[in-house]
């Protein structure tokens, strides 16, 4: 480039004494505020999760009490979420939709529990909807199952590994 002509990307000093390229992006306070607002709004969007088999009314209408068989119900509604522990002729279809905002506990927005009962011949004898109010929260047991042996501390593990003789390469080949 000939002497005396300006360089195409002239450096401009800033208030902090730093220099940026003249072609660099210029941020306006309005653009920055819009970006922060978009970020804040997207953080407030709840996380929606569907769990289980949430049966809709359209599929449920295809199943008829007295005429549908086990195979018909399984074909229309899908595999049951659970079967009765005492009576294998009782099937349960459990589904729920939950929403969770940020790190808060998810809350149930929609829940449906259906109970299908079959007679001994395999025909659908009853289809009931169970209210979610009958559901009970189960507290998990926090106890630890004891094991045989003794507890070894971290230091004992380190010292135990250091005191073991190292295996030689020749010993590995013999095996």
N, C-alpha and C positions, 0 to 999 in steps of 0.2 A: 504494500500500500504506500503511495507517495507521501512524502513528508508534508505535514501541514493540513492534510485532510482529516476530519474527525473520524474516530474509530466508530463503526456502526453501532456497537453496544456500549454506549458511554456510561461510565459508572457515576451514580449520583449518591452523594453522602446523605445519611439519614440523621435523625436527631441523636441517635446513640453513637454516632461516629462510625457506624458500619456502612458499607457501600453495597448496593444491590444492583443488579442488572436493570437497565431501563425497560427491558422487555418482561420483567417479572410481574407476577399477579399483584394487583392492588386490591386490598380488602377494604370494604366499606363497613361501617358499624351496622348498617341495615342487613347486609349479607351475613355478617357474623351472628347477629341476633336471630335471623331466620334459621340459620344452621343449628344454633343452640335450641331454639324452640322445636325444630323437627326432631332433634335428638331426645328432648324431654318427652315429647308426645309419644315417640316410638317406645320409650322405656315404660310408659304407662299402659301399653297395649297388653291385655291379659293373654296368657298362654292357655289355649283351649285344648283339652285332651279328651278323647273318647276312649273309654275302657270297657272291655267286655263285649257282649253282643246286644246292642241296643236295637230291639225289634221295632220296626215301624208298623203303622196300622195297615198299610197296603199289603205287606207280607203276611201279617196276622190274619187278614180277611181271607187268604187263600187256604187256611187251615180250618177244617170243619169238625166240630165235636160229633162223634158217632160214626163218621165215615173215613176220616184220615187215619192212616197207620203210622207206626214209628218211622218208617222210611219216608213217608210223605212229609211228616213234620221235620225230619232231619234235612230233607231236600229243600224245603221252603225256608225254614228258620235257621238252618245250619246246625252244627254240633252244639249240644247244650253246654252251658257254662259249668254246670254241676249236675250230678245225679243224686238222688236220695241215698243216704248211707244205709238206712234201714230198708227202704223200699226202692229197688232199682227201676220200678215202673213210674217213678216220679222224676221229671226233668225240670231243671231251673234254667231260665235264660235271664241273665243279669247284665245290665248295661247302665253306664252313667257317663255324663258329660261334666267335666270339671273345668273351672277357670282359676288361674293363679296369677296374681299380680306380683311381680318382682320376687321377693323372697318370702312373701306371706304364705300362710297355709292355704292350700287349694280349697275352694268351696264348690259343693255339688250344685250344678245349675239344673240338671235334668237327670232323673233316674227312673228306670223301669225294670221291674222284676216280674217275670211271668213264670207260672208253675203249670206244667203240662202233666196230666195224669193219664196213664194208660191202663186198660183192663188186661186180664191175663192173656187174651187173644191178640193183644198188640194194637187195639183200636184206641183212639183218643177218647177218653171218657170225660175229661174236664180240662178247661183252660182258664186259670184264674190269674188276675193281676194282684200282686201283693203290694201293699203300701210300703213306701220307704221308711215310714215312721216306725215300723216294726223292727227295723234293722238295729242291731246293737253294736257298739264299738267294743272291740276286743283289745285288752291291754296285753302286749307281749310280755312273756316272762323273762326277766333280765338275769336269772340265775345262770351260773356256768356249770356245765357238766364236769364233775371231777374226773381226772385221768390218773392212771397208774404211773408210778415213777415219782421223781422229785423235781421241783422247780429249780432251774439253773439260771443264775443271774447273768447279765451281759458280760461282766468281768470274768466270771467262771468259764463262760464259753470261750472268751479270747484266750485265757490262760490254758484252757484245755486244748485248744487248737495249737498253741505254741509248743506244748509239751509233747505232742505226738511226733513220732519220727516220720520224716518224709519218705515216701516210697520211691525207690529207685526205678529207673526206666527198665532195667533188666528184670525186676520183679514183675512188671506188667507183662513183659513178653512171655514169661514162663506160664502165665495163666492162660 
